[in-house]
Amino acid sequence: METNKIGAQKRRTIRIIHDCFIELLKEKSLDKISVSELSEAADINRTTFYRYYTDVYALMGDVTDQLINRIFHNVIQDAPGRTLYLIILNALNQIKVNKEICKVLLCDQEGNIFESQLKQVFLEMVSLAYGKEYSGEAELQFNYMISGFIGMLKVWVKAGCTIDEKRLAQIAEKNINDTYNSINDMIME
């Protein structure tokens, strides 16, 4: 019973730190946020912050990791046997549910850790959809295409996810399929 209380208290403290951190990220860039400022906003002392994180960059890593897991855990688990469209639509629905934090992390930050992680997850989703991984020129083409998709996501999230996610999934699926077909044509030559 005592262990559950400690676990709940720890989760609550981390949630408060995360929430205050996101609020500060709405106002300024990561490199402008200090541990003192964050601790004051969270109403904790700096020692408490350092119990969980080495610095604000480690906190940013934890926040982005948790968000990626929240968004893509079920998407990746459900991917085998599903169409590319459904995989993308599932991911877009999860991003829409988390649009406020996605906007802060994807659109408002320089040197974007979250964007890099999104890119890797979407590349993994494409590999799952097609049942194979690519290297060399094919990998370059898929990276190029995924970068365009991430750009499209940024516009969508920044606009408040107002464009229908089904239409966005159709556009993304078409672009990914066109890239896939182009790669296959290149391999056959």
C-alpha positions in Angstrom: 0.0 0.0 0.0 2.8 2.4 0.9 4.6 1.7 -2.4 1.4 2.5 -4.4 1.2 5.9 -2.5 4.8 6.7 -3.4 4.3 5.6 -7.0 1.1 7.8 -7.3 2.9 10.8 -5.7 5.9 10.3 -8.1 3.5 10.2 -11.1 1.7 13.3 -9.9 4.9 15.2 -9.4 6.2 14.2 -12.9 2.8 15.2 -14.4 3.0 18.6 -12.8 6.5 19.1 -14.0 5.5 18.0 -17.6 2.4 20.3 -17.6 4.4 23.3 -16.4 7.1 22.6 -18.9 4.6 22.5 -21.8 3.1 25.8 -20.6 6.6 27.3 -20.6 7.3 25.9 -24.0 4.2 27.8 -25.3 6.0 31.0 -24.2 9.6 30.4 -25.1 12.1 28.0 -26.7 13.7 25.2 -24.8 17.1 26.8 -24.5 15.4 29.8 -22.7 13.8 27.7 -20.0 15.8 27.3 -16.7 15.4 24.6 -14.0 14.8 27.4 -11.5 12.0 28.9 -13.6 10.4 25.5 -14.2 10.7 24.6 -10.5 9.0 27.8 -9.5 6.2 27.3 -12.0 5.6 23.8 -10.8 5.8 24.8 -7.2 8.6 22.3 -6.4 12.2 22.9 -5.3 15.1 22.3 -7.7 16.1 19.2 -5.8 12.8 17.6 -6.6 13.3 18.4 -10.3 16.8 16.9 -10.2 15.5 13.8 -8.6 13.8 13.0 -11.9 15.8 14.8 -14.6 19.4 16.0 -15.1 18.3 19.1 -17.0 15.5 20.5 -19.2 16.8 18.7 -22.2 16.3 15.3 -20.4 12.9 16.5 -19.5 12.2 17.3 -23.2 13.3 13.8 -24.1 11.0 12.3 -21.6 8.0 14.4 -22.7 8.6 13.6 -26.4 9.1 9.9 -25.6 5.9 9.6 -23.7 4.0 11.5 -26.4 5.4 9.2 -29.1 4.4 6.2 -27.0 1.0 7.5 -26.4 0.3 8.3 -30.0 1.9 5.3 -31.7 1.8 2.4 -29.3 -1.5 1.1 -30.6 -0.9 2.3 -34.1 2.3 0.1 -34.4 0.7 -2.8 -32.6 -2.3 -2.8 -34.9 -0.3 -2.1 -38.1 0.4 -5.7 -39.3 -2.3 -6.7 -41.7 -3.9 -3.2 -42.0 -3.8 -1.0 -45.0 -1.5 1.9 -45.2 -4.5 4.3 -45.2 -5.8 2.8 -41.9 -2.4 3.0 -40.3 -2.0 6.7 -41.3 -5.6 7.5 -40.2 -5.1 5.9 -36.8 -1.9 7.9 -36.3 -3.6 11.1 -37.4 -6.5 10.5 -35.0 -4.0 10.1 -32.2 -2.2 13.2 -33.1 -5.5 15.1 -33.3 -6.4 13.9 -29.7 -3.0 15.2 -28.6 -3.0 18.3 -30.9 -2.2 20.9 -28.2 1.0 19.3 -27.0 1.8 18.3 -30.6 1.5 21.9 -31.7 3.9 23.0 -29.0 6.5 20.3 -29.7 6.2 20.1 -33.5 5.5 23.7 -34.5 7.0 25.9 -31.8 10.4 24.5 -31.1 13.8 24.8 -33.0 16.0 21.7 -33.3 13.0 19.6 -33.0 13.5 16.3 -31.1 9.8 15.4 -31.5 10.0 15.9 -35.3 12.9 13.5 -35.5 11.1 10.9 -33.5 8.0 11.3 -35.6 10.0 10.8 -38.8 11.5 7.5 -37.4 8.0 6.2 -36.4 6.5 7.1 -39.8 9.4 5.3 -41.5 8.7 2.3 -39.4 5.0 2.5 -40.2 5.8 2.5 -43.9 8.1 -0.5 -43.5 5.4 -2.3 -41.7 2.8 -1.5 -44.3 5.0 -2.7 -47.2 6.6 -5.6 -45.3 10.1 -4.6 -46.0 12.9 -2.1 -45.1 14.8 0.0 -47.6 18.3 1.2 -47.9 20.4 3.2 -50.2 18.6 5.4 -52.7 15.2 3.9 -51.7 15.8 5.0 -48.1 16.7 8.5 -49.3 13.5 8.7 -51.3 11.4 7.5 -48.3 13.1 10.0 -46.0 12.4 12.8 -48.5 8.8 11.8 -48.7 8.4 11.5 -44.9 9.9 14.9 -44.5 7.2 16.3 -46.8 4.6 14.4 -44.8 5.9 15.9 -41.5 5.7 19.3 -43.1 2.1 18.6 -44.0 1.5 17.5 -40.4 2.9 20.8 -39.1 0.6 22.8 -41.2 -2.4 20.6 -40.1 -1.5 20.8 -36.4 -0.8 24.5 -36.5 -4.2 25.1 -38.1 -5.8 23.2 -35.2 -6.4 19.9 -37.1 -9.3 21.5 -39.0 -8.7 19.6 -42.3 -10.5 16.2 -42.2 -8.0 13.6 -41.1 -9.5 11.1 -43.6 -8.6 13.4 -46.5 -5.2 14.0 -45.1 -4.7 10.2 -44.8 -5.7 9.8 -48.4 -3.2 12.5 -49.5 -0.4 10.9 -47.5 -1.3 7.4 -48.7 -1.2 8.5 -52.3 2.2 10.2 -51.8 3.7 7.2 -50.0 2.4 4.8 -52.7 3.7 7.0 -55.5 7.1 7.0 -53.8 6.9 3.2 -53.3 6.0 2.7 -56.9 8.9 5.0 -58.0 11.3 3.0 -55.9 10.1 -0.3 -57.3 10.4 1.1 -60.9 14.0 2.2 -60.0 14.8 -1.3 -58.6 13.4 -3.0 -61.7 15.6 -0.9 -64.1 
